[in-house]
Amino acid sequence: MYVQRCFSFNGRIRRKEYIVSQLLYYVGLLIISFLVSEADMPIVGFLFLPLAWFSLAQGAKRCHDRDNTGFFQIIPFYSIWMFFAPGDNGPNRFGPDPKQTAMEMHLI
């Protein structure tokens, strides 16, 4: 279920989840780059495709938290802005507020 949610373009995520996902993306990118260049394993380069899909999906969900479409992430430097900008309070057209959902889970 969680893996499916990571690769989905639907819903919203908070800043913390976006930052962690981008850190995982860059660590994975470093590992794949090392394997392709040093280990002489060019076939490993195909692992970049699911990694890129993961990064784009997480970026789209972060854009949704700001009530923008996922296409906003292709604007130069917008991905940096998503690290610092708060999400919309309450539900928007992309789903419920992930911060409120997290607080409700802790109350139950």
Secondary structure, DSSP 8 states (H G I E B T S, - for coil): -HHHHHT---S---HHHHHHHHHHHHHHHHHHHHHHHTS--GGGGGGHHHHHHHHHHHHHHHHHHTT--GGGGGSTTHHHHHHHS---SS-BTTBS-HHHHHHHHHH-
